[in-house]
Amino acid sequence: MFADSFGQNAKLDSKGNYVYVKQPIDTTGNPTGKTFTDSKGVVYPVLLSKTGSLFVIRTSAKGTRYKYYLRTEAKI
């Protein structure tokens, strides 16, 4: 018995085969007015998710957009 399962989004093509369907990422988030600068010097606007997590939207070399969540230091 499997406790966890993961699936892919697929649809039938004209030949009756299943093909992967790329889902758009949910880029909704409240702008914080802050920025994040990565190690290469690229500056991104920081967004706040519905759950309170901070993230930026990055683009891979192949052009895929994804959320990059930021881990912040604990306040002392």
N, C-alpha and C positions, 0 to 999 in steps of 0.2 A: 504494500500500500504506500502511495506517495503522499507525503504531507504537503510539499510545496510543488507547484507547477508553474511554468512560465510558458507563454505563447507568443506567437508572432502574428501580426496582422497580415492577412493574405486575401487575395481575390482570384477568381477564375479569369484566365485570359481567353482569347478567341479560340485557342486550340484545346481548351479544357484543362489546362495545367494551372496549378496554383502559383502565384507570384507574390513576392513581398510587396507590401504597401507601406511606404514611408509616411509616418504620422508627423504632422507639424508639432514642434515643441510649443508648450504653453509659455509664452514669454511675458505673461501678465505678472506684473509686480509693481509695487509702488516705488517710484524713484525716491532715493534718499537724499539726493543732492551731493552725495559723496562719490569719489572715484576710486578705482583699484588700478594700480600700475603693476604689470607683470614683470618678469625678469628680463624681458626684451625691450621694456620701455613703452609698451602699448598701454594706453589708458582706456579703461572701460567704465561706464556709469554703473554704480551699485544699485541693485533693486532689492526690495524687501518682499518676500513671499507671504502668502496668506498665513503660513504657520510661524512666521517670524524669523525665517532663515535669510541670510544675506547671500545674494548670488549675482553673477554677471553673465551675459550672453557672449560666448566665444564662438569663433568659427575655425574649423579645422582646415588643414591644407587642402583637403578635398572639397571644401565648401559646405560641410555639414555644420549646422548651428546647434549648440548644446548649452545647457546650463552648467556653470562652474560655481559650485557652492564655496563660500569663503568660511574658513575656520578662524575665529577670532580668539585672541588671548583672553583668558579669564581676568576679570577685574579683581584686583586685590584690595 
